[in-house]
Amino acid sequence: MHLRSARKYQGDISIQDPIGMDREGNKITFEEKLADDAEELADIVALKMQVKQLYDRLADSLSPREREIVEMRYGLRFGEEITQREIGHMLNISRSYVSRIEKKALEKLHKEMKRGEN
C-alpha cells in the first residue's frame, strides 16, 4: 500500500528543490526563480504606468505642434528617433526652430510631470 501511495507523489517537487545551477555553481531553486520573475513583472508594470502617464501628459499639456515634434524626435510616433534637421525638413521650418520648440515642450512636460508627482 505504501508504495502505491508514494507513487502518486513521485513527480511532485517542492519549490525549495534545486532546479539548476548558476554561473558560480550555486543551486537555484524554483522559489528563487519565481521571486525574480515577480520583481521583473513589477518593474514592467511600473514602466507601463509611467509610459501611460507620459502619453497622458503629452496630450494634456502640449500644443499639437509641440506634441508632434516631441513624438517624432524621441520615436514615440514611428518607433524611430528623427533628427531635428529631418523634422525641420518635414515641417518646412528650420532646425533651430525645431530645437526651440522641443526645448519649450520638454520644459512644459517636465513641469507637468513634477506637478503630477505631488
Secondary structure, DSSP 4 states (H G I P E B T S, - for coil): -HHHHHHHTTT---TTSEEEE-TTS-EEEHHHHHHHHHHHHHHHHHHHHHHHHHHHHHHHHS-HHHHHHHHHHTTTTTSS---HHHHHHHHTS-HHHHHHHHHHHHHHHHHHHHHHH-
